[in-house]
């Protein structure tokens, strides 16, 4: 499957920008389906978000506000990494240092990205590139532990 997808992208069969746009639309639809929106007698649209009532004149403006609030609530990879480290119990200082070194050394490009914007494909490509560059087995093992911890925590937090 990965080879097929890679071939399609490399040969222009699949346009990644179009796919990315469609993924964004689908994610926005998923966010909005979880929110109860109603129209008041005054013509305004309402929704309760995180215990606070929001009101907008246009439905599209309310939808945009919901999407922006949801995006703001999603942590970055860096935030999730440090939450993961803080939640580790009985971790030795040397182990913590090793995880931080792996994170800072290899995940700089991902640290400011919201965790929900990273796909399995992105991670696989990242790992394949590291393997092509000759990452050692020890470094890869440390990085794998860090990645697993970050995304396992992300899944727990939905």
trRosetta pair geometry for C-beta under 8 A, 3 or more apart (Angstrom, degrees):
i j d omega theta_ij theta_ji phi_ij phi_ji
1 4 5.6 -56 -149 36 30 113
1 5 6.3 27 155 -16 65 107
2 5 5.8 -55 -146 39 31 109
2 6 6.1 32 155 -20 66 108
2 124 6.7 -117 -124 148 134 152
3 6 5.7 -54 -144 38 30 112
3 7 6.2 33 154 -22 64 106
4 7 5.8 -53 -148 34 28 112
4 8 6.5 27 153 -19 62 107
5 8 5.7 -55 -148 36 31 111
5 9 6.4 27 156 -15 65 106
5 14 7.4 -28 -155 24 66 156
5 121 7.3 -106 134 -120 151 126
6 9 6.0 -58 -149 38 29 108
6 10 6.1 24 157 -16 66 113
7 10 5.9 -60 -142 41 26 108
7 11 6.0 1 167 2 64 117
7 13 7.6 18 120 21 73 132
8 11 6.5 -71 -139 49 21 95
8 13 4.0 -85 -154 70 76 119
8 14 4.3 51 138 -4 110 109
9 12 8.0 41 178 -63 27 23
9 13 7.5 -68 -50 51 22 80
9 14 5.3 -45 -81 66 60 105
9 16 6.1 43 -135 -55 110 106
12 15 7.4 20 -161 -77 63 71
14 18 7.9 -138 -180 62 64 108
14 19 6.2 26 173 -42 106 131
15 18 4.1 61 89 12 110 112
15 19 6.7 169 89 -12 57 84
16 19 5.4 -54 -143 40 37 113
16 20 5.9 41 156 -23 69 105
17 20 5.7 -53 -145 36 29 112
17 21 6.4 31 154 -21 63 105
18 21 5.7 -52 -147 34 31 112
18 22 6.4 29 154 -16 64 106
19 22 5.8 -57 -150 39 31 110
19 23 6.3 34 152 -22 66 106
20 23 5.6 -51 -146 34 31 114
20 24 6.5 35 152 -22 63 104
21 24 5.7 -53 -153 33 31 114
21 25 6.6 32 150 -19 64 104
22 25 5.6 -51 -149 35 35 113
22 26 6.4 34 153 -18 66 105
23 26 5.7 -56 -148 38 31 111
23 27 6.3 32 154 -20 66 106
24 27 5.8 -55 -147 36 29 111
24 28 6.4 30 154 -19 63 106
25 28 5.8 -56 -151 36 29 111
25 29 6.5 32 151 -20 63 105
26 29 5.6 -52 -151 34 33 114
26 30 6.6 36 150 -20 64 103
27 30 5.6 -52 -151 33 34 113
27 31 6.5 36 151 -20 65 102
27 116 7.4 129 -151 151 138 118
28 31 5.6 -51 -149 34 35 112
28 32 6.3 28 156 -15 67 109
28 63 7.7 62 174 168 110 106
28 67 5.4 -7 -131 -109 96 130
29 32 5.9 -59 -144 41 30 108
29 33 6.3 35 157 -29 65 105
30 33 6.0 -51 -146 26 28 112
30 34 7.3 24 157 -16 57 105
31 34 6.5 -70 -170 31 32 107
31 35 7.4 13 147 -12 65 112
31 66 6.5 156 138 133 110 103
31 67 5.8 108 95 -105 151 69
31 70 4.9 -135 -148 21 133 177
32 35 5.8 -67 -155 35 43 108
32 37 7.8 -18 -169 -20 90 132
32 63 5.8 0 -107 -139 130 96
32 66 6.2 102 -101 99 73 143
32 67 7.3 -25 -59 -64 92 90
35 47 5.1 25 168 -160 117 135
35 49 6.9 -8 -127 -87 124 90
35 66 5.4 -83 -21 -143 171 146
36 47 6.4 159 83 -133 54 81
36 48 7.1 6 64 32 101 89
37 45 5.9 6 -178 -179 105 106
37 46 7.0 159 -155 80 58 44
37 47 4.7 -33 -98 -75 73 108
37 59 7.3 89 158 -141 143 93
37 62 6.4 125 -135 125 125 138
37 63 7.9 -16 -87 -74 159 75
38 45 7.3 167 88 -153 30 62
38 46 5.5 -21 65 60 78 95
38 47 7.6 143 17 -77 63 59
39 43 7.2 -18 -175 -149 102 26
39 44 7.3 166 -152 88 62 33
39 45 5.5 -36 -97 -98 70 67
39 46 7.5 158 -99 14 20 81
39 59 7.9 -45 -81 -78 105 103
40 43 7.0 -37 77 28 78 23
40 44 5.1 3 39 60 115 81
40 45 7.7 -164 6 -88 80 18
40 46 5.8 68 -36 -17 104 120
40 55 7.7 -11 -1 -132 134 115
43 57 7.2 13 122 -147 98 71
44 55 4.8 22 158 -174 135 104
44 56 6.6 154 -163 75 88 26
44 57 5.9 -58 -112 -97 77 43
45 55 7.0 155 78 -152 45 55
45 56 5.4 -22 61 65 97 80
45 57 7.6 41 15 132 86 7
45 58 7.2 -31 12 118 126 17
45 59 4.9 123 -61 -94 162 63
45 61 7.9 146 52 64 123 86
45 62 4.5 -109 101 -16 122 154
46 53 6.3 -16 -161 -169 107 95
46 54 6.8 150 -152 81 54 53
46 55 5.2 -16 -97 -98 78 78
46 62 7.6 -112 -78 -128 8 147
47 53 7.7 160 85 -151 32 54
47 54 5.3 -15 64 59 79 102
47 62 6.0 127 4 178 117 119
47 66 6.2 -13 91 -78 157 120
48 51 6.9 1 175 -125 101 12
48 52 6.9 160 -157 76 65 29
48 53 5.4 -33 -100 -94 75 62
48 54 7.4 164 -100 14 23 77
49 52 5.9 -32 70 64 71 83
49 54 5.5 12 13 -9 114 124
49 65 7.8 -150 -6 127 161 99
49 66 6.2 -160 -90 -115 138 77
49 69 5.5 58 161 106 146 163
50 69 7.2 -142 0 167 122 130
50 73 7.7 177 -67 -82 139 141
54 62 6.5 140 121 -139 112 90
54 65 5.8 -175 178 120 148 143
54 66 7.5 -180 69 -68 156 77
55 62 7.6 -43 -162 -97 20 114
56 59 7.5 144 90 -90 113 17
56 61 4.0 -160 179 96 141 109
56 62 3.9 -163 36 -61 128 82
56 65 6.4 178 -49 -2 138 137
57 61 6.7 37 53 38 68 144
58 61 4.3 92 67 2 94 104
58 62 7.1 -163 94 -5 52 82
59 62 5.7 -56 -151 37 36 110
59 63 6.2 39 151 -21 68 105
60 63 5.6 -50 -145 36 33 114
60 64 6.4 35 154 -20 64 105
61 64 5.7 -52 -148 36 31 112
61 65 6.5 34 152 -21 64 104
62 65 5.6 -51 -148 34 34 113
62 66 6.5 36 152 -20 65 103
63 66 5.8 -54 -152 34 32 112
63 67 6.4 29 152 -17 65 106
64 67 5.7 -55 -148 37 33 111
64 68 6.2 31 155 -18 66 108
65 68 5.8 -56 -145 39 30 110
65 69 6.2 30 156 -18 65 107
66 69 5.9 -57 -147 37 28 109
66 70 6.3 28 154 -19 64 108
67 70 5.7 -56 -148 36 29 112
67 71 6.3 29 153 -19 64 107
68 71 5.7 -53 -146 36 32 111
68 72 6.3 33 154 -21 64 105
69 72 5.7 -53 -147 34 31 112
69 73 6.6 30 154 -20 63 107
70 73 5.8 -60 -153 34 31 111
70 74 6.9 35 150 -28 64 102
71 74 5.8 -50 -154 22 36 113
71 114 6.6 -68 -162 -97 78 167
74 114 4.6 56 110 -166 120 117
74 115 6.3 -144 172 42 99 82
74 116 5.0 -69 -152 5 148 118
75 79 3.9 -126 -170 89 109 127
75 80 4.8 134 107 -53 129 86
75 83 7.2 -16 -176 -6 171 140
75 114 7.3 141 93 -142 25 68
75 115 5.9 22 80 -5 74 118
75 154 7.8 -136 60 -106 105 88
75 157 7.7 17 13 106 119 158
76 79 4.7 98 51 6 76 101
76 80 7.0 -146 92 -2 40 88
76 111 6.6 47 149 159 118 51
76 112 5.5 -38 -152 -148 142 30
76 113 6.3 122 -149 68 85 29
76 114 5.8 -69 -97 -91 57 42
76 115 6.8 140 -165 -35 17 77
77 80 5.8 -60 -149 42 30 110
77 81 6.2 37 152 -27 66 105
77 107 6.5 -133 136 169 137 124
77 110 4.7 4 33 137 169 96
77 111 5.3 -115 77 -123 105 32
77 112 7.6 -34 36 5 93 15
77 113 5.7 28 -11 62 112 80
77 115 5.7 131 -76 -85 62 80
77 118 7.1 58 -71 -25 118 146
77 150 6.3 26 -156 -172 79 144
78 81 5.6 -51 -147 30 30 114
78 82 6.7 20 159 -10 63 104
78 111 4.0 52 -57 -170 107 90
78 112 6.6 7 -3 -71 124 46
79 82 6.3 -61 -152 40 29 102
79 83 6.4 30 151 -18 64 108
80 83 5.5 -53 -145 38 34 114
80 84 6.2 41 152 -24 66 103
80 115 5.5 55 -22 -65 151 140
80 150 5.1 89 118 -154 115 86
80 153 5.8 160 -172 92 99 123
80 154 5.8 5 -145 -68 152 92
80 157 8.0 -141 -120 29 107 145
81 84 5.5 -54 -152 33 30 115
81 85 6.5 29 151 -17 65 103
81 103 5.4 110 -167 -133 152 145
81 107 7.5 148 -72 97 150 154
81 111 7.6 -51 7 -125 138 85
81 146 6.9 15 -133 -172 106 100
81 149 7.8 81 -129 99 60 108
81 150 5.4 -22 -83 -96 70 113
82 85 5.4 -45 -143 36 38 113
82 86 6.2 41 155 -20 65 104
83 86 5.7 -54 -146 38 31 111
83 87 6.3 26 155 -17 64 110
83 153 6.4 160 100 165 109 151
84 87 5.9 -63 -149 39 27 108
84 88 6.9 40 151 -37 62 97
84 146 7.9 121 104 -153 149 62
84 149 4.5 109 -172 145 140 110
84 150 5.7 -89 -33 -86 154 54
84 153 4.9 -132 -86 -22 95 154
85 88 5.7 -43 -155 11 35 116
85 91 7.5 -105 -160 59 69 168
85 96 6.2 90 -157 -140 112 95
85 99 6.5 168 -99 103 107 139
85 100 7.3 41 -100 -68 152 90
87 153 7.2 147 39 -109 151 129
88 91 4.2 39 127 -40 121 134
88 96 7.5 177 75 -92 141 92
88 149 7.8 -13 -70 -147 111 144
91 95 5.2 -123 -175 82 88 122
91 96 5.2 100 131 -59 122 95
92 95 4.4 92 59 4 87 104
92 96 7.0 -153 92 -5 45 84
93 96 5.5 -54 -147 37 34 113
93 97 6.2 37 154 -21 67 105
94 97 5.6 -51 -147 36 32 114
94 98 6.4 36 152 -22 64 104
95 98 5.6 -52 -148 34 33 113
95 99 6.5 32 153 -17 65 103
96 99 5.9 -54 -149 36 31 109
96 100 6.3 28 153 -16 65 107
97 100 5.8 -57 -147 39 30 110
97 101 6.2 33 154 -22 65 107
98 101 5.7 -53 -147 35 29 113
98 102 6.5 31 153 -19 63 104
98 142 5.7 -111 154 -137 105 135
99 102 5.7 -53 -150 35 32 111
99 103 6.3 32 152 -20 65 107
99 142 6.8 -153 -94 -175 51 97
99 145 7.0 -91 -107 100 100 113
99 146 5.3 149 -154 -87 87 105
100 103 5.5 -53 -146 37 33 113
100 104 6.1 24 159 -12 68 109
101 104 6.1 -57 -139 43 27 104
101 105 5.7 21 162 -17 64 118
101 142 7.9 -12 78 148 94 149
102 105 5.9 -63 -138 42 22 108
102 106 5.9 -23 179 19 63 116
102 107 7.6 47 133 -5 68 105
102 139 7.0 162 -114 -161 98 71
102 142 4.4 -158 -74 128 145 111
102 143 4.8 -161 -173 -81 122 66
102 145 8.0 78 73 59 167 93
102 146 5.1 -175 101 -17 128 148
103 106 7.2 -82 -134 50 13 80
103 107 5.1 -45 -159 39 56 124
103 111 7.7 90 168 -91 95 109
103 146 5.5 -159 -69 -165 86 150
104 107 7.4 -32 -61 51 12 81
104 108 6.8 43 -170 -69 45 90
105 108 7.6 -77 154 -28 8 101
106 130 6.9 23 -146 -103 123 135
106 135 7.9 41 -105 -113 133 137
106 139 7.8 136 -52 169 136 108
106 143 5.4 -14 57 -115 161 128
107 110 4.8 -59 -169 48 84 110
107 111 5.8 107 129 -58 90 84
107 143 7.9 160 -42 -143 101 99
107 146 7.4 -129 -25 125 142 135
107 147 8.0 173 -82 -80 130 85
108 111 5.9 -35 -146 -5 30 118
110 113 5.3 -68 -161 29 57 119
110 118 6.6 37 -146 -93 114 140
110 126 7.6 5 -51 -108 128 157
113 117 5.4 -119 176 72 100 120
113 118 6.0 98 121 -55 132 101
114 117 4.7 85 69 -4 88 110
114 118 8.0 -165 92 -14 51 83
115 118 6.2 -54 -161 23 42 110
115 150 7.4 -156 -121 160 124 101
115 151 7.6 173 -166 -105 115 65
115 154 4.7 -146 156 -119 146 136
116 154 7.8 180 -65 -173 65 123
118 122 5.0 -114 -160 69 75 144
118 123 6.6 75 162 -47 111 92
119 122 4.8 111 54 -2 72 97
119 123 7.4 -138 99 1 45 84
120 123 5.8 -56 -154 38 37 110
120 124 6.2 37 151 -19 69 107
121 124 5.7 -55 -145 38 30 110
121 125 6.3 30 157 -18 65 107
122 125 6.0 -58 -149 38 27 109
122 126 6.3 30 152 -22 63 109
123 126 5.5 -55 -148 36 31 116
123 127 6.3 28 155 -16 66 106
123 147 6.9 121 -148 -164 123 135
123 151 8.0 -8 -85 -60 155 151
124 127 5.8 -56 -147 38 31 108
124 128 6.2 32 155 -19 66 106
125 128 5.7 -53 -144 37 31 112
125 129 6.3 33 155 -20 64 105
126 129 5.9 -57 -153 34 27 112
126 130 6.6 26 151 -17 62 105
127 130 5.6 -53 -149 36 35 111
127 131 6.3 34 153 -19 67 105
128 131 5.7 -55 -148 37 31 112
128 132 6.3 34 152 -20 65 106
129 132 5.6 -53 -148 36 32 113
129 133 6.3 27 153 -16 65 107
130 133 5.6 -59 -148 39 32 109
130 135 4.4 7 164 -20 97 136
130 140 7.1 146 127 -100 128 93
130 143 7.5 -114 178 93 169 169
131 134 7.7 57 179 -66 31 20
131 135 6.3 -62 -85 32 39 100
131 140 7.6 51 -85 -102 80 136
135 139 5.0 -120 -177 89 94 122
135 140 5.0 114 120 -62 119 92
135 143 7.4 -34 179 11 149 146
136 139 4.6 92 56 10 84 102
136 140 6.7 -150 92 -6 42 88
137 140 5.6 -56 -145 39 30 113
137 141 6.3 36 154 -24 64 105
138 141 5.7 -52 -150 32 29 113
138 142 6.7 26 154 -15 62 104
139 142 5.9 -56 -151 37 33 109
139 143 6.2 29 153 -16 67 110
140 143 5.7 -58 -144 41 31 111
140 144 6.0 37 155 -26 66 106
141 144 5.7 -52 -145 32 28 114
141 145 6.7 31 154 -20 61 102
142 145 5.8 -54 -155 31 32 112
142 146 6.6 29 150 -16 65 106
143 146 5.6 -55 -150 38 35 112
143 147 6.2 33 154 -17 69 106
144 147 5.8 -53 -142 39 30 109
144 148 6.0 32 157 -20 64 109
145 148 5.9 -56 -145 38 26 111
145 149 6.3 26 156 -20 62 109
146 149 5.8 -58 -150 36 27 111
146 150 6.4 26 156 -20 64 107
147 150 5.8 -55 -147 35 30 110
147 151 6.3 8 165 -1 66 111
148 151 6.5 -69 -144 47 24 96
148 152 5.8 26 160 -22 65 114
149 152 5.9 -56 -137 37 24 110
149 153 6.3 23 161 -16 61 109
150 153 6.1 -65 -157 38 24 108
150 154 6.4 26 149 -21 64 108
151 154 5.1 -43 -141 34 41 118
151 155 6.4 46 156 -22 65 99
152 155 5.8 -51 -152 33 31 111
152 156 6.6 35 148 -20 62 104
153 156 5.5 -51 -150 34 35 115
153 157 6.3 21 156 -7 67 109
154 157 6.0 -65 -146 47 29 101
155 158 7.2 26 -175 -81 34 39
